[in-house]
Amino acid sequence: MRIEIEREEDGRWIAEVPELSGVMAYGKTRQEAVAKVEALALRVLADRLDHGESIPELKELFTSSA
């Protein structure tokens, strides 16, 4: 799953997993934002599996684009 990372004008970092709608997280550092979004993505995937919902095909767990 691809992680997109950007720095906001106020200095915070935002990380997003486009394959999972709404999965994004802010952090004071790039590493914090990535760690938070990875944890959130795993929770969303686990919840979908628990409820019998489909998840995206995973070739790699996480890759980043910045």
C-alpha positions as protocol buffer text, in pm:
chain_id: "A"
residue {
  index: 1
  type: MET
  ca { x: 0 y: 0 z: 0 }
}
residue {
  index: 2
  type: ARG
  ca { x: 134 y: 336 z: -101 }
}
residue {
  index: 3
  type: ILE
  ca { x: 173 y: 613 z: 157 }
}
residue {
  index: 4
  type: GLU
  ca { x: 171 y: 971 z: 29 }
}
residue {
  index: 5
  type: ILE
  ca { x: 345 y: 1223 z: 252 }
}
residue {
  index: 6
  type: GLU
  ca { x: 336 y: 1602 z: 240 }
}
residue {
  index: 7
  type: ARG
  ca { x: 443 y: 1885 z: 465 }
}
residue {
  index: 8
  type: GLU
  ca { x: 175 y: 2140 z: 550 }
}
residue {
  index: 9
  type: GLU
  ca { x: 240 y: 2516 z: 561 }
}
residue {
  index: 10
  type: ASP
  ca { x: 225 y: 2509 z: 942 }
}
residue {
  index: 11
  type: GLY
  ca { x: 511 y: 2255 z: 952 }
}
residue {
  index: 12
  type: ARG
  ca { x: 306 y: 1946 z: 1033 }
}
residue {
  index: 13
  type: TRP
  ca { x: 337 y: 1636 z: 817 }
}
residue {
  index: 14
  type: ILE
  ca { x: 37 y: 1455 z: 673 }
}
residue {
  index: 15
  type: ALA
  ca { x: 47 y: 1095 z: 555 }
}
residue {
  index: 16
  type: GLU
  ca { x: -231 y: 927 z: 357 }
}
residue {
  index: 17
  type: VAL
  ca { x: -304 y: 580 z: 218 }
}
residue {
  index: 18
  type: PRO
  ca { x: -501 y: 654 z: -102 }
}
residue {
  index: 19
  type: GLU
  ca { x: -621 y: 293 z: -141 }
}
residue {
  index: 20
  type: LEU
  ca { x: -810 y: 325 z: 189 }
}
residue {
  index: 21
  type: SER
  ca { x: -1050 y: 617 z: 178 }
}
residue {
  index: 22
  type: GLY
  ca { x: -1012 y: 849 z: 475 }
}
residue {
  index: 23
  type: VAL
  ca { x: -695 y: 688 z: 611 }
}
residue {
  index: 24
  type: MET
  ca { x: -473 y: 986 z: 688 }
}
residue {
  index: 25
  type: ALA
  ca { x: -282 y: 1110 z: 989 }
}
residue {
  index: 26
  type: TYR
  ca { x: -85 y: 1414 z: 1098 }
}
residue {
  index: 27
  type: GLY
  ca { x: 245 y: 1414 z: 1283 }
}
residue {
  index: 28
  type: LYS
  ca { x: 499 y: 1664 z: 1412 }
}
residue {
  index: 29
  type: THR
  ca { x: 763 y: 1475 z: 1214 }
}
residue {
  index: 30
  type: ARG
  ca { x: 755 y: 1275 z: 893 }
}
residue {
  index: 31
  type: GLN
  ca { x: 826 y: 956 z: 1088 }
}
residue {
  index: 32
  type: GLU
  ca { x: 541 y: 1023 z: 1334 }
}
residue {
  index: 33
  type: ALA
  ca { x: 291 y: 1081 z: 1052 }
}
residue {
  index: 34
  type: VAL
  ca { x: 399 y: 761 z: 875 }
}
residue {
  index: 35
  type: ALA
  ca { x: 381 y: 555 z: 1196 }
}
residue {
  index: 36
  type: LYS
  ca { x: 33 y: 687 z: 1273 }
}
residue {
  index: 37
  type: VAL
  ca { x: -103 y: 625 z: 924 }
}
residue {
  index: 38
  type: GLU
  ca { x: 43 y: 274 z: 913 }
}
residue {
  index: 39
  type: ALA
  ca { x: -125 y: 190 z: 1245 }
}
residue {
  index: 40
  type: LEU
  ca { x: -456 y: 337 z: 1127 }
}
residue {
  index: 41
  type: ALA
  ca { x: -439 y: 148 z: 796 }
}
residue {
  index: 42
  type: LEU
  ca { x: -378 y: -181 z: 977 }
}
residue {
  index: 43
  type: ARG
  ca { x: -676 y: -115 z: 1207 }
}
residue {
  index: 44
  type: VAL
  ca { x: -899 y: -38 z: 907 }
}
residue {
  index: 45
  type: LEU
  ca { x: -786 y: -355 z: 726 }
}
residue {
  index: 46
  type: ALA
  ca { x: -842 y: -568 z: 1037 }
}
residue {
  index: 47
  type: ASP
  ca { x: -1188 y: -418 z: 1086 }
}
residue {
  index: 48
  type: ARG
  ca { x: -1282 y: -490 z: 725 }
}
residue {
  index: 49
  type: LEU
  ca { x: -1163 y: -850 z: 757 }
}
residue {
  index: 50
  type: ASP
  ca { x: -1354 y: -892 z: 1085 }
}
residue {
  index: 51
  type: HIS
  ca { x: -1672 y: -779 z: 910 }
}
residue {
  index: 52
  type: GLY
  ca { x: -1620 y: -991 z: 597 }
}
residue {
  index: 53
  type: GLU
  ca { x: -1553 y: -690 z: 377 }
}
residue {
  index: 54
  type: SER
  ca { x: -1305 y: -691 z: 93 }
}
residue {
  index: 55
  type: ILE
  ca { x: -961 y: -535 z: 123 }
}
residue {
  index: 56
  type: PRO
  ca { x: -725 y: -417 z: -151 }
}
residue {
  index: 57
  type: GLU
  ca { x: -485 y: -676 z: -292 }
}
residue {
  index: 58
  type: LEU
  ca { x: -155 y: -635 z: -110 }
}
residue {
  index: 59
  type: LYS
  ca { x: 170 y: -682 z: -302 }
}
residue {
  index: 60
  type: GLU
  ca { x: 363 y: -494 z: -34 }
}
residue {
  index: 61
  type: LEU
  ca { x: 239 y: -379 z: 299 }
}
residue {
  index: 62
  type: PHE
  ca { x: 362 y: -18 z: 282 }
}
residue {
  index: 63
  type: THR
  ca { x: 570 y: 197 z: 48 }
}
residue {
  index: 64
  type: SER
  ca { x: 613 y: 573 z: 64 }
}
residue {
  index: 65
  type: SER
  ca { x: 614 y: 825 z: -215 }
}
residue {
  index: 66
  type: ALA
  ca { x: 825 y: 1106 z: -76 }
}
